[in-house]
Amino acid sequence: MFNALYFRTFITLVETGSFTQTAHRLEMTQPGVSQHVRKLERYLDKSLLERHGRRFTLTEAGRRVYDYALKLFAEHEQFRHSLDADSTYSGDCRLASPGSVGAMLYPFLLGQQQMHPGLTVSYSFAFNQEISQDVLAGRYDLGIVTEPMRHPDLEVTLWHHEPLCLVVPADFAGTGLAELMGIGFISYFDGLNHASALLRGNFPREFRSMSHFRRQGFTNEVGMVMDAVARGLGFTVVSRPVLETSPWQRQVKALELPVAVYETLYRVTRAGSEMPRRYVRLLEDFREQRRLALHGYGDSPEVEPLP
């Protein structure tokens, strides 16, 4: 019958290359190590070792069993850690967000996975409504959304703010609404809301509505809107992570504005569920990293979120 202990003994034997060292490491007798190997060979009905006196080499079956055993115990450890909700840096992280924050949050999580091999990251880019539905259905443990969703089975908590940026082509020489109207607006999901909030906050006397701006196009992928701006087709308003992660950074620029307006991000979980410590730590670490990048070591400024 299957016995994981025999596979563990076999792994150790292959790694040490010695029955004596295996017995010492596993606190067994040398005959006990030999007995485990023989029982594993009988169970598999294959010879695993070619013995040459005190030395041995692996048969083809032995090499395959060793590879399988490594995978078997690695998966076992991963599964064991995934059951531990109190583990800070191990377990599966299943979450989703819009592309605006995901463009920076997902690479951050991958970096954490590199530093902490016990973590695995399953990340989806989606819109607010889809994220909320999938959290309710249990497909994600955590969602990040850009508006406070209301549902009796969801818990929505304010999490983070990112500044909005007015992005124009690199050769744009204007500074006011008239020049922006002249080149037109490139929109995306949430684009009109973001642009209205930022322009109203900075041009309170002149700005009336985004309907006064010529529409130069739309894409449902926020990251790709930067391509259109880089080609000189218009301007847009995006959150800072979109600008910082864009491959078209050198072909665009963010206009300096007197009033900072922020995109508000909310954390969404199922009501009544306790968030595992790994999520809490990862979100705190990301938020602190962004705070330092945006504001340095001083106090963060007062935040004017989207209305």
C-alpha positions as a printed Julia matrix, in Angstrom:
307×3 Matrix{Float64}:
   0.0    0.0     0.0
   1.03   3.63   -0.48
   3.26   4.96    2.28
   4.58   8.53    2.04
   7.32   7.7     4.56
   8.96   5.35    2.03
   9.07   8.16   -0.53
  10.58  10.54    2.03
  13.31   7.99    2.83
  14.01   7.52   -0.88
  14.34  11.3    -1.45
  16.82  11.58    1.41
  18.8    8.59    0.12
  19.14  10.12   -3.33
  20.13  13.52   -1.91
  22.77  12.11    0.47
  23.96   9.28   -1.77
  24.52   7.2     1.34
  22.49   4.68    3.37
  24.5    5.62    6.46
  23.92   9.37    6.12
  20.25   8.79    5.36
  19.86   6.73    8.51
  21.6    9.44   10.53
  19.51  12.28    9.07
  16.21  10.46    9.54
  17.2    9.0    12.91
  16.76   5.43   11.63
  18.95   2.37   11.44
  20.71   1.55    8.17
  18.73  -1.74    7.82
  15.58   0.33    8.29
  16.52   2.55    5.32
  17.16  -0.53    3.18
  13.82  -1.97    4.23
  11.97   1.2     3.19
  13.59   1.12   -0.24
  12.77  -2.57   -0.74
   9.14  -2.03    0.28
   8.89   0.92   -2.13
  10.31  -1.23   -4.92
   7.8   -3.99   -4.15
   4.95  -1.48   -4.06
   5.94  -0.05   -7.46
   7.11  -3.41   -8.85
  10.22  -1.69  -10.17
  13.91  -1.74   -9.3
  14.93   1.76   -8.24
  18.65   1.3    -7.55
  21.58  -0.36   -9.24
  23.91  -1.31   -6.37
  27.7   -1.28   -6.76
  28.99  -2.43   -3.4
  28.37   0.42   -0.97
  27.56   2.75   -3.82
  24.49   2.9    -6.05
  23.06   4.64   -9.1
  19.44   5.26   -9.98
  17.64   3.22  -12.56
  15.39   5.05  -15.04
  12.45   4.15  -12.8
  14.38   5.44   -9.8
  14.93   8.82  -11.45
  11.24   9.1   -12.28
  10.23   8.11   -8.74
  12.59  10.71   -7.29
  11.13  13.47   -9.51
   7.59  12.38   -8.6
   8.4   12.27   -4.89
   9.8   15.81   -4.95
   6.63  17.07   -6.63
   4.46  15.07   -4.23
   6.0   16.6    -1.1
   6.14  20.1    -2.59
   2.41  19.97   -3.32
   1.79  18.59    0.14
   3.62  21.51    1.76
   1.8   24.01   -0.42
  -1.55  22.48    0.5
  -0.67  22.39    4.19
   0.29  26.06    4.18
  -2.84  27.01    2.24
  -4.94  25.75    5.16
  -3.27  28.13    7.55
  -5.2   31.4     7.48
  -2.85  32.87   10.1
   0.28  32.41    8.0
   1.59  35.83    6.95
   3.66  34.82    3.94
   2.2   31.54    2.67
  -1.0   30.38    1.03
  -2.94  31.12   -2.13
  -3.93  34.75   -2.78
  -7.01  35.0    -5.01
  -7.94  38.56   -5.8
  -9.15  40.89   -8.54
  -9.05  44.6    -9.33
  -9.53  47.04  -12.18
  -6.52  47.58  -14.41
  -5.83  51.04  -12.96
  -4.53  49.67   -9.64
  -3.74  46.17  -10.91
  -1.04  47.5   -13.22
   1.03  48.14  -10.1
  -0.49  45.85   -7.47
  -0.06  42.65   -9.49
   3.7   43.14  -10.11
   4.09  43.99   -6.4
   2.42  40.7    -5.44
   4.62  38.77   -7.86
   7.65  40.32   -6.16
   6.33  39.16   -2.8
   5.86  35.66   -4.2
   9.5   35.64   -5.32
  10.61  36.55   -1.78
   8.16  34.15   -0.11
   7.85  30.91   -2.12
   4.99  29.75    0.11
   2.76  32.36   -1.53
   0.89  31.81   -4.78
  -0.92  34.62   -6.59
  -4.05  34.2    -8.7
  -4.96  37.64  -10.03
  -7.76  38.79  -12.35
  -8.31  42.16  -14.0
 -12.01  43.01  -14.1
 -14.58  45.78  -13.7
 -16.21  46.7   -10.38
 -19.51  44.86  -10.84
 -17.83  41.68  -12.06
 -15.4   41.75   -9.14
 -18.21  42.06   -6.6
 -20.17  39.2    -8.15
 -17.12  36.94   -8.17
 -16.3   37.73   -4.52
 -19.88  36.81   -3.64
 -19.56  33.55   -5.58
 -16.3   32.66   -3.82
 -14.14  32.83   -6.95
 -12.01  35.52   -5.28
 -11.28  36.05   -1.6
 -10.67  39.75   -2.06
 -11.61  42.45   -4.54
 -10.34  46.0    -4.99
 -12.92  48.33   -6.55
 -13.14  52.03   -7.37
 -16.62  52.67   -6.0
 -18.36  51.59   -2.78
 -20.54  48.66   -3.83
 -23.68  48.09   -1.73
 -24.81  44.54   -1.02
 -25.94  42.91    2.24
 -23.5   40.03    1.77
 -20.47  42.22    1.01
 -18.2   44.13    3.34
 -16.73  47.21    1.67
 -13.91  49.13    3.36
 -12.0   52.22    2.22
  -8.45  51.07    1.57
  -6.26  53.47   -0.41
  -6.1   56.64   -2.53
  -4.14  57.25   -5.74
  -3.75  60.71   -7.34
  -5.31  61.37  -10.72
  -3.11  62.68  -13.54
  -4.05  64.86  -16.5
  -2.03  63.22  -19.28
  -1.32  64.93  -22.61
   1.05  64.26  -25.55
   4.67  65.13  -24.77
   4.67  68.04  -27.23
   1.45  69.59  -25.91
   2.1   73.26  -25.11
  -1.26  74.3   -23.64
  -2.21  74.88  -20.03
  -5.93  75.55  -20.03
  -9.31  74.06  -20.92
  -9.44  75.71  -24.34
  -6.28  73.93  -25.48
  -7.54  70.62  -24.02
 -10.81  71.01  -25.9
  -8.76  71.55  -29.03
  -7.1   68.12  -28.89
 -10.09  66.18  -27.52
 -10.55  63.48  -24.9
  -9.63  59.75  -24.99
 -11.98  57.83  -22.69
 -12.12  54.44  -20.96
 -14.19  52.82  -18.22
 -14.36  55.44  -15.43
 -12.56  57.94  -17.67
 -15.37  60.48  -17.82
 -15.85  60.42  -14.04
 -12.14  60.84  -13.4
 -11.78  63.66  -15.91
 -14.85  65.49  -14.59
 -13.6   65.36  -11.0
 -10.06  66.51  -11.82
 -11.07  69.3   -14.21
 -13.86  70.56  -11.94
 -11.44  70.69   -9.01
  -8.82  72.66  -10.96
 -10.93  74.8   -13.31
 -14.01  75.51  -11.16
 -15.01  78.63  -13.08
 -14.46  77.42  -16.64
 -15.39  73.73  -16.47
 -19.01  72.79  -17.05
 -19.22  69.23  -18.38
 -17.21  66.64  -20.29
 -19.89  66.84  -22.97
 -18.16  70.03  -24.17
 -15.02  68.07  -25.1
 -14.62  66.38  -28.45
 -14.47  62.58  -28.02
 -11.4   61.17  -29.71
 -11.98  57.51  -28.86
 -12.61  54.88  -26.19
 -10.99  51.65  -25.0
 -12.08  49.3   -22.22
  -8.41  48.7   -21.26
  -7.16  51.64  -19.24
  -3.49  50.91  -19.92
  -3.98  51.14  -23.68
  -5.49  54.63  -23.5
  -1.92  55.88  -23.06
  -1.05  54.65  -26.55
  -3.68  56.95  -28.05
  -2.37  59.93  -26.05
   1.22  59.13  -27.06
   0.15  59.3   -30.71
  -1.18  62.82  -30.19
  -4.83  61.85  -30.56
  -6.05  63.57  -27.41
  -5.7   63.81  -23.63
  -6.94  61.6   -20.79
  -7.11  61.43  -17.0
  -5.79  58.29  -15.27
  -4.63  57.29  -11.81
  -0.91  57.56  -11.07
  -0.15  53.8   -11.28
  -1.35  53.73  -14.9
   1.06  56.51  -15.82
   3.97  55.07  -13.84
   3.67  51.61  -15.42
   2.94  52.76  -18.97
   5.42  51.84  -21.74
   4.55  55.22  -23.34
   5.77  57.38  -20.45
   8.32  59.18  -22.61
   5.75  60.06  -25.26
   3.34  61.69  -22.79
   3.48  64.05  -19.82
   1.3   64.87  -16.83
   0.31  68.52  -16.5
   1.0   70.06  -13.1
  -2.23  71.18  -11.45
  -2.78  73.17   -8.24
  -5.44  70.89   -6.71
  -4.82  67.18   -6.17
  -7.81  64.88   -6.73
  -7.63  61.2    -5.85
  -9.16  57.95   -7.01
 -10.56  56.16   -3.96
 -10.02  52.4    -3.75
 -12.16  50.07   -1.65
 -11.51  46.58   -0.31
 -14.35  44.1    -0.9
 -14.81  40.8     0.95
 -17.73  38.57    1.83
 -19.56  39.82    4.9
 -18.71  37.9     8.05
 -15.51  36.35    6.66
 -12.19  36.9     8.38
  -9.46  38.09    6.06
  -6.33  35.87    6.34
  -3.23  37.58    7.66
  -1.4   37.22    4.33
  -3.91  39.53    2.64
  -3.76  42.05    5.46
   0.03  42.16    5.36
   0.29  42.36    1.56
  -2.22  45.2     1.31
  -0.54  47.11    4.13
   2.9   46.66    2.58
   1.7   47.84   -0.83
  -0.06  50.87    0.61
   3.03  51.86    2.61
   5.23  51.46   -0.47
   2.92  53.75   -2.43
   2.76  56.3     0.39
   6.55  56.54    0.46
   6.76  56.77   -3.33
   4.2   59.57   -3.49
   4.88  61.54   -0.32
   8.25  60.43    1.06
   8.69  60.14    4.81
   6.61  63.18    5.68
   2.92  63.19    6.51
   0.58  62.46    3.64
  -1.43  65.47    2.41
  -5.14  65.83    2.92
  -6.92  63.71    0.34
  -9.71  65.02   -1.83
 -11.33  61.83   -3.16
 -13.6   61.52   -6.14
 -17.12  62.73   -5.4
